[in-house]
Amino acid sequence: MWKTIRAAIYEKHKGHRFRPEKVKSERTESDPQPPEPNPNMRFRPLLRKLSSPLHFSLVLMGLWGCSLMDPNQDIPAYLVIADWEFTPGEDQGTASTNITDLWVYSATDVIGVFPLPAIVPVLPQDANGSPVTLLAGIRENGISNSRAPYPFYTTVDQEVLGSPGSRDTLHPEFYLVEDVRLIRVEDFENSNVFGNLGGGAGLVRLDALDAVFEGEYAGRMEVNADAPLCRVRTVEQEFELNSGVPAFLELDYRCDQSFALGLYGYRDGTETKHLALVVNPTEEVVGEVNWNKLYVDLSQSITAQGVADHFEVYVECILEAGRESGSVGLDNLRILTY
């Protein structure tokens, strides 16, 4: 049937050229005019897309995101700290340090705590024409979530002079504060003030190349199945330590098993043992136990003692279960306080 109708139409127009312009010219004013285009028709494709909740939410998020891009918002200048240095004064001993963070303060607020190396953004309102202050931060007792500025390192005041978006590379240098009380415990270069309280050979002073952190000598403790306990204590050093002020025992160490250290407090001939910290084994690097720097907070042990005539430092190592032997290397022990 469809074929018949198509054939009839073809025969009717056969030999006649179809001219659409002629048909158009024969339209009269009485003929109905085509409707004017509706201006809203151009938005129908958009409305069809917005009918989907997903499309609608994406559009709203885009508009909201654009509102966050405030062209007038402040752009910070940046302080870039790629490296830093601690320099001891004359007769202050080792330059060993373990600064892990940078605490940055403006004149009125804390800008932030930044793991080193760091890129520090400083907004104009933070600088406000005044220098920002940089403090060296440590991990108290070697604990990652016990970060704090070290009270015995000097601060660095830095002017922020760069324009918004600029980068100023710094190399801060830290020193010990002037009023610090630096109490040398032992660096083993010329002596060994630790006496053995029982077990094994005690803390031995060694000059073997693989046993020394720096200089020519270091101390070493060993435990084994025959001597599973080694406890040593400073002899007649009589350290005077006060409660209510910061006090830290610094040391460089390496160990393949845990060991403990703390204070003995003395009052009227009576001694009291105060554990300060149990130290975990250090990491191995290329098969060798690595040296590490530690800051041990002694303030709680000093406070726990109360009134004391003086203090002594002790170190203790007990062979761990399942091990045949263990060792602890020590160097540069000193107490910093006020």
SEKOLTI-105747 format. One line per 10 residues: their letters; for each residue x, y, z of N, C-alpha, C. Coordinates in steps of 0.1 Angstrom, whole numbers. Example, Ala and Ser with C-alpha at 12.3 -4.5 7.8 and 13.67 -1.06 7.14 Angstrom:
<pts>
as = 132,-57,78,123,-45,78,132,-33,78 ~ 128,-22,71,137,-11,71,129,0,79
</pts>
This chain:
<pts>
mwktiraaiy = 8,-12,0,0,0,0,9,12,0 ~ 19,13,9,28,24,10,35,26,-4 ~ 39,15,-10,45,16,-23,36,22,-33 ~ 23,19,-33,13,25,-43,12,40,-41 ~ 11,44,-29,9,59,-26,21,66,-30 ~ 34,61,-27,46,68,-32,47,68,-47 ~ 42,58,-54,42,58,-68,33,68,-74 ~ 21,70,-68,11,79,-73,17,94,-71 ~ 23,96,-60,29,110,-58,40,112,-68 ~ 48,102,-71,58,104,-81,53,107,-94
ekhkghrfrp = 42,100,-99,36,102,-112,30,116,-113 ~ 24,121,-102,18,134,-102,28,145,-104 ~ 40,144,-98,50,154,-99,61,152,-109 ~ 59,141,-117,69,137,-127,70,148,-138 ~ 81,152,-140,84,162,-150,83,176,-145 ~ 79,178,-133,78,191,-127,89,193,-116 ~ 96,205,-117,106,207,-107,100,214,-95 ~ 103,209,-84,98,215,-71,106,227,-67 ~ 99,238,-66,106,251,-63,100,256,-50 ~ 106,254,-39,100,259,-26,98,274,-26
ekvksertes = 107,282,-34,105,296,-33,93,301,-39 ~ 87,293,-50,75,297,-56,63,295,-47 ~ 63,284,-40,53,281,-30,53,292,-19 ~ 65,297,-15,66,307,-5,60,320,-11 ~ 62,323,-23,58,336,-29,43,337,-30 ~ 36,325,-31,22,325,-33,14,326,-20 ~ 21,327,-9,14,329,4,8,343,5 ~ -4,344,9,-11,357,10,-11,361,25 ~ -15,374,27,-16,380,40,-26,373,48 ~ -36,367,42,-47,360,49,-42,347,55
dpqppepnpn = -31,341,49,-27,329,54,-21,330,68 ~ -23,320,76,-18,321,90,-2,322,90 ~ 3,332,98,17,334,99,23,324,109 ~ 36,320,107,42,311,116,44,318,130 ~ 43,311,140,44,318,154,58,323,156 ~ 58,334,164,71,340,168,78,331,177 ~ 92,330,175,99,321,184,98,326,199 ~ 96,316,207,95,319,222,109,320,227 ~ 112,331,234,126,333,240,129,322,250 ~ 119,317,256,122,307,267,126,293,261
mrfrpllrkl = 123,292,248,126,279,242,141,276,242 ~ 150,286,242,164,284,242,169,278,255 ~ 161,279,266,165,274,279,160,260,282 ~ 151,255,272,145,241,275,156,230,276 ~ 166,230,267,177,220,269,183,221,283 ~ 186,233,288,191,234,301,182,229,312 ~ 169,233,310,159,228,320,158,213,320 ~ 159,207,308,159,192,308,170,186,316 ~ 182,193,314,194,188,322,192,190,337 ~ 187,201,340,185,204,355,175,196,361
ssplhfslvl = 166,190,353,156,181,359,162,169,366 ~ 174,166,362,181,155,370,187,160,383 ~ 184,154,394,189,159,407,204,160,407 ~ 211,150,400,225,150,400,231,163,393 ~ 225,166,381,229,177,373,227,190,381 ~ 215,191,388,211,203,396,221,205,407 ~ 225,194,414,234,195,425,248,200,421 ~ 252,194,409,265,198,404,266,213,400 ~ 255,218,394,254,232,391,255,241,403 ~ 248,237,414,248,244,426,262,244,432
mglwgcslmd = 269,233,432,282,232,437,292,241,429 ~ 290,241,416,298,250,408,297,264,411 ~ 284,268,413,282,282,416,287,286,430 ~ 285,277,440,291,279,453,306,280,453 ~ 312,271,445,327,271,444,332,284,438 ~ 325,289,429,329,302,423,328,313,433 ~ 318,312,442,317,322,452,329,322,462 ~ 335,310,463,347,309,472,359,316,467 ~ 360,317,454,372,323,447,371,338,448 ~ 373,343,460,372,358,461,385,364,455
pnqdipaylv = 383,372,445,395,378,439,402,388,448 ~ 395,392,459,401,402,468,408,396,480 ~ 408,382,481,413,376,493,428,378,493 ~ 433,377,506,448,379,508,456,367,503 ~ 467,370,497,476,360,492,489,360,501 ~ 493,349,507,504,349,516,517,350,509 ~ 527,355,516,541,354,513,546,341,519 ~ 557,335,514,561,322,518,575,322,523 ~ 577,316,535,591,314,540,595,299,538 ~ 606,297,531,610,284,527,622,280,536
iadweftpge = 621,270,544,632,265,553,635,251,549 ~ 646,250,541,650,237,536,660,231,545 ~ 669,239,552,678,233,562,680,244,573 ~ 686,239,583,688,247,595,701,242,603 ~ 704,249,613,717,246,620,716,249,635 ~ 722,240,643,724,243,657,739,245,659 ~ 743,256,665,757,259,668,759,260,683 ~ 767,251,689,770,253,703,780,264,706 ~ 779,270,717,789,280,721,802,274,726 ~ 811,282,729,824,277,734,822,269,747
dqgtastnit = 828,257,747,827,248,759,813,243,761 ~ 804,243,751,791,238,753,789,224,747 ~ 800,218,742,799,204,739,794,202,725 ~ 786,191,723,783,186,710,773,195,702 ~ 774,194,689,764,201,680,753,191,676 ~ 753,180,682,742,170,679,728,176,683 ~ 719,174,674,705,179,677,695,171,669 ~ 683,172,673,672,165,666,660,174,665 ~ 661,185,658,651,195,656,642,189,645 ~ 629,187,648,620,181,639,609,190,633
dlwvysatdv = 606,201,641,595,210,637,599,224,638 ~ 591,233,632,593,247,633,580,253,638 ~ 580,260,650,568,266,655,569,281,652 ~ 559,286,645,559,300,640,548,308,646 ~ 553,320,652,544,329,659,544,342,653 ~ 532,349,652,532,363,649,532,371,662 ~ 530,384,661,531,392,673,519,389,682 ~ 508,383,677,496,382,684,490,368,684 ~ 496,359,676,489,345,675,499,335,670 ~ 495,322,671,503,311,665,499,310,651
igvfplpaiv = 509,311,642,507,308,628,506,293,625 ~ 514,285,631,513,271,629,526,263,633 ~ 525,250,633,536,241,635,539,234,622 ~ 551,234,618,554,229,605,566,219,606 ~ 564,206,601,575,197,601,586,202,591 ~ 598,200,595,609,204,587,614,193,578 ~ 618,197,565,618,210,560,604,216,557 ~ 603,229,557,589,235,557,588,246,548 ~ 575,248,543,571,260,536,560,267,544 ~ 563,279,549,554,286,559,547,297,552
pvlpqdangs = 534,297,551,526,308,545,524,318,556 ~ 526,331,552,524,342,562,515,352,555 ~ 503,354,560,494,364,555,498,378,559 ~ 494,388,552,497,402,556,492,405,570 ~ 480,400,574,476,404,587,483,396,598 ~ 490,385,595,498,378,604,511,386,607 ~ 517,391,596,530,398,597,527,412,603 ~ 517,419,597,513,432,603,524,442,606 ~ 534,441,597,546,450,599,556,446,610 ~ 553,435,616,562,430,627,568,417,622
pvtllagire = 580,413,627,586,401,624,579,389,630 ~ 579,377,623,574,365,629,586,358,636 ~ 582,350,646,592,344,654,592,329,652 ~ 604,323,649,606,309,647,612,302,659 ~ 606,291,663,611,283,674,614,269,670 ~ 625,264,674,629,250,671,621,240,680 ~ 615,231,673,606,221,680,613,207,680 ~ 610,200,691,615,186,693,603,177,696 ~ 607,164,697,597,154,702,601,150,716 ~ 594,155,725,597,151,739,597,136,741
ngisnsrapy = 607,131,747,609,117,750,608,108,737 ~ 611,115,726,610,107,713,597,103,708 ~ 586,109,714,572,105,711,567,115,700 ~ 561,109,689,557,118,678,546,127,682 ~ 537,123,691,526,132,694,529,141,706 ~ 542,142,710,546,150,721,556,161,716 ~ 551,168,706,559,179,700,558,192,707 ~ 569,199,709,569,211,716,581,219,713 ~ 581,232,714,593,240,713,603,237,724 ~ 616,236,720,626,233,730,629,245,737
pfyttvdqev = 628,246,751,629,258,758,644,263,759 ~ 653,255,754,668,259,756,674,263,743 ~ 666,263,732,672,269,719,667,283,717 ~ 675,291,712,671,305,709,661,306,699 ~ 653,317,698,643,319,688,650,328,677 ~ 643,327,665,648,335,654,636,344,649 ~ 639,357,649,629,367,644,632,370,630 ~ 621,369,621,623,370,607,613,380,601 ~ 618,391,595,609,400,588,604,394,575 ~ 591,396,573,584,391,561,583,403,551
lgspgsrdtl = 592,404,542,593,416,533,588,413,519 ~ 586,401,516,582,397,502,568,401,499 ~ 565,403,486,552,406,481,543,393,482 ~ 530,395,481,521,383,481,525,373,470 ~ 526,361,474,530,350,465,545,348,464 ~ 553,357,470,568,355,469,573,344,478 ~ 585,340,476,592,329,484,605,334,488 ~ 607,334,502,620,338,508,626,326,514 ~ 638,322,510,645,310,515,653,314,527 ~ 651,307,538,659,310,550,668,298,554
hpefylvedv = 678,301,562,687,291,568,688,295,583 ~ 678,292,591,679,296,605,690,289,613 ~ 696,297,622,706,291,631,701,293,645 ~ 702,282,653,698,281,667,710,279,676 ~ 709,285,688,719,284,698,713,281,711 ~ 721,278,721,715,276,735,713,290,741 ~ 702,291,748,699,304,754,709,307,765 ~ 711,320,767,722,325,776,721,320,790 ~ 708,319,795,707,316,810,705,301,812 ~ 708,293,803,707,279,805,717,274,815
rlirvedfen = 713,264,823,723,257,831,726,244,824 ~ 738,243,819,742,231,812,751,222,821 ~ 745,211,825,752,202,834,757,190,826 ~ 770,189,825,776,178,818,775,165,827 ~ 770,155,821,769,142,828,781,134,823 ~ 782,130,810,794,123,805,794,123,790 ~ 806,125,784,807,123,770,818,113,767 ~ 824,107,778,833,96,777,846,99,770 ~ 849,111,767,862,115,760,874,113,770 ~ 871,117,782,883,117,792,880,109,805
snvfgnlggg = 867,104,806,864,98,819,851,89,817 ~ 847,83,828,835,76,829,830,76,843 ~ 819,85,845,814,87,859,804,77,863 ~ 801,67,855,790,57,858,797,46,865 ~ 791,42,877,795,31,884,785,20,883 ~ 790,7,884,782,-4,882,775,-8,895 ~ 761,-9,894,753,-13,905,751,-28,906 ~ 756,-35,896,755,-50,896,751,-55,883 ~ 757,-66,879,754,-73,867,763,-70,856 ~ 771,-80,850,779,-78,839,790,-68,842
aglvrldald = 795,-62,831,807,-53,832,803,-39,834 ~ 790,-36,834,786,-22,836,786,-14,823 ~ 788,-1,824,789,8,813,804,10,810 ~ 808,5,798,822,4,795,825,16,785 ~ 836,22,787,841,32,778,849,26,767 ~ 845,28,754,851,22,743,856,32,733 ~ 867,28,725,871,37,714,871,30,701 ~ 864,19,700,862,12,687,855,20,678 ~ 859,20,665,853,29,655,838,27,654 ~ 834,14,654,820,11,652,812,13,664
avfegeyagr = 818,17,675,811,19,688,809,34,692 ~ 815,43,684,816,57,688,806,65,679 ~ 799,74,685,791,83,678,798,95,672 ~ 806,102,680,815,112,676,826,113,686 ~ 837,120,682,849,121,690,856,108,689 ~ 862,104,701,871,92,701,865,81,710 ~ 856,85,719,851,75,728,836,76,730 ~ 830,65,734,816,64,738,814,53,748 ~ 802,52,754,799,42,764,791,31,758 ~ 792,19,764,785,7,759,781,-2,770
mevnadaplc = 768,-6,770,763,-16,780,759,-29,772 ~ 762,-41,778,758,-53,772,751,-62,782 ~ 741,-69,777,735,-80,785,734,-93,777 ~ 734,-104,784,733,-117,778,727,-127,788 ~ 727,-139,784,720,-149,792,728,-151,805 ~ 741,-149,806,748,-151,818,747,-138,827 ~ 745,-127,821,744,-114,828,732,-106,823 ~ 720,-110,826,708,-105,820,704,-91,825 ~ 711,-86,835,708,-72,840,720,-64,841 ~ 719,-52,837,730,-42,839,724,-29,843
rvrtveqefe = 728,-24,855,723,-11,860,735,-3,864 ~ 736,9,860,747,18,863,741,32,868 ~ 749,39,875,745,52,881,757,61,882 ~ 755,74,880,766,83,882,770,83,896 ~ 783,85,899,789,83,912,793,97,917 ~ 787,101,928,790,114,935,791,126,926 ~ 781,127,917,781,139,909,771,149,915 ~ 762,145,923,753,153,931,747,165,923 ~ 739,162,913,733,172,904,722,179,912 ~ 722,192,912,712,200,918,701,204,908
lnsgvpafle = 689,199,909,678,201,900,666,206,908 ~ 660,216,902,649,223,909,636,220,902 ~ 625,218,910,612,215,904,606,229,900 ~ 596,228,891,589,240,886,596,247,874 ~ 607,242,869,614,247,857,616,235,848 ~ 618,238,835,621,227,825,634,221,829 ~ 635,208,826,647,200,828,647,189,819 ~ 657,188,810,658,177,800,672,170,801 ~ 672,157,800,684,149,798,686,147,783 ~ 696,152,777,700,150,763,710,138,762
ldyrcdqsfa = 708,130,752,718,120,749,717,115,735 ~ 728,110,730,729,103,717,730,88,721 ~ 722,80,714,722,66,718,719,57,706 ~ 721,44,707,717,34,698,715,21,706 ~ 705,13,703,703,1,710,696,-9,702 ~ 698,-22,704,691,-32,697,680,-38,705 ~ 679,-33,718,667,-37,726,664,-25,735 ~ 653,-26,742,649,-15,751,658,-13,763 ~ 659,-1,768,665,2,781,658,13,788 ~ 661,15,801,655,25,809,665,35,815
lglygyrdgt = 660,47,817,669,57,824,660,66,832 ~ 666,72,842,659,81,852,669,87,862 ~ 663,90,873,670,97,884,669,89,897 ~ 680,90,905,679,87,919,679,100,927 ~ 669,102,935,668,114,944,672,111,958 ~ 680,120,964,685,118,977,680,128,986 ~ 676,123,998,672,133,1009,675,126,1022 ~ 683,133,1030,687,129,1043,693,114,1043 ~ 701,111,1033,707,98,1032,698,87,1026 ~ 686,91,1023,677,81,1017,676,83,1002
etkhlalvvn = 677,73,994,676,74,979,663,68,974 ~ 658,75,964,645,71,958,647,70,943 ~ 643,59,937,645,57,923,633,62,915 ~ 635,70,905,624,76,897,627,73,882 ~ 619,64,876,619,61,862,615,73,854 ~ 623,77,844,619,88,835,614,83,822 ~ 620,73,816,616,68,803,622,54,800 ~ 614,46,793,618,34,787,620,36,772 ~ 632,34,767,636,37,753,635,25,745 ~ 629,26,733,627,15,724,640,14,715
pteevvgevn = 641,2,709,653,0,700,653,10,689 ~ 665,14,685,666,23,673,665,15,660 ~ 663,22,649,661,16,636,675,11,631 ~ 674,1,622,686,-3,616,687,3,602 ~ 700,7,598,702,13,585,714,5,579 ~ 710,-2,568,720,-11,561,726,-21,570 ~ 717,-27,578,722,-37,587,728,-33,600 ~ 730,-20,602,736,-14,614,726,-6,622 ~ 727,-7,635,718,0,644,721,15,643 ~ 711,24,641,714,38,638,714,45,652
wnklyvdlsq = 723,56,652,723,65,664,711,75,663 ~ 706,79,674,695,88,675,697,98,686 ~ 691,110,685,692,120,695,679,120,703 ~ 680,121,716,668,120,725,668,131,735 ~ 656,136,738,654,147,748,644,141,758 ~ 650,138,770,641,131,780,637,142,790 ~ 624,143,792,618,153,802,620,147,816 ~ 627,154,824,630,150,838,621,157,848 ~ 612,166,843,605,175,853,596,167,862 ~ 589,156,857,580,148,865,588,141,875
sitaqgvadh = 600,135,872,608,128,882,613,137,893 ~ 616,150,889,621,159,899,610,163,908 ~ 598,166,902,586,169,910,582,158,920 ~ 582,145,915,579,134,923,588,132,935 ~ 600,136,933,610,135,945,606,145,956 ~ 601,157,952,599,167,961,613,173,966 ~ 614,176,978,626,182,983,638,171,982 ~ 649,176,976,660,167,975,673,174,978 ~ 682,167,983,696,172,985,703,173,972 ~ 702,162,964,708,162,950,702,150,943
fevyvecile = 706,148,930,702,137,922,714,131,915 ~ 712,118,911,721,111,903,713,105,891 ~ 720,103,880,714,97,868,717,82,867 ~ 707,74,864,709,60,862,704,55,848 ~ 711,44,844,707,37,832,706,22,835 ~ 696,16,829,693,1,833,689,-6,820 ~ 694,-18,819,691,-27,807,689,-41,812 ~ 677,-47,808,674,-60,812,672,-68,799 ~ 678,-80,798,677,-88,786,662,-91,783 ~ 658,-89,771,644,-91,767,642,-106,765
agresgsvgl = 630,-111,767,627,-125,765,629,-129,750 ~ 634,-140,748,637,-146,735,649,-141,728 ~ 657,-133,735,670,-128,730,681,-134,737 ~ 692,-136,730,704,-141,736,714,-131,741 ~ 713,-119,736,721,-108,740,715,-94,736 ~ 720,-84,741,715,-70,738,726,-60,741 ~ 725,-48,735,735,-38,737,729,-24,736 ~ 736,-15,743,731,-1,743,744,8,742 ~ 744,17,732,755,26,731,751,40,735 ~ 759,47,743,755,60,748,767,70,745
dnlrilty = 763,83,744,773,94,742,766,107,745 ~ 774,117,749,769,131,750,758,132,760 ~ 758,126,772,748,128,781,750,141,789 ~ 739,149,790,740,162,797,726,166,801 ~ 725,174,811,712,179,816,711,194,813 ~ 700,199,807,697,213,805,686,217,813 ~ 687,228,821,677,233,830,680,248,833 ~ 672,253,842,674,267,846,677,268,861
</pts>
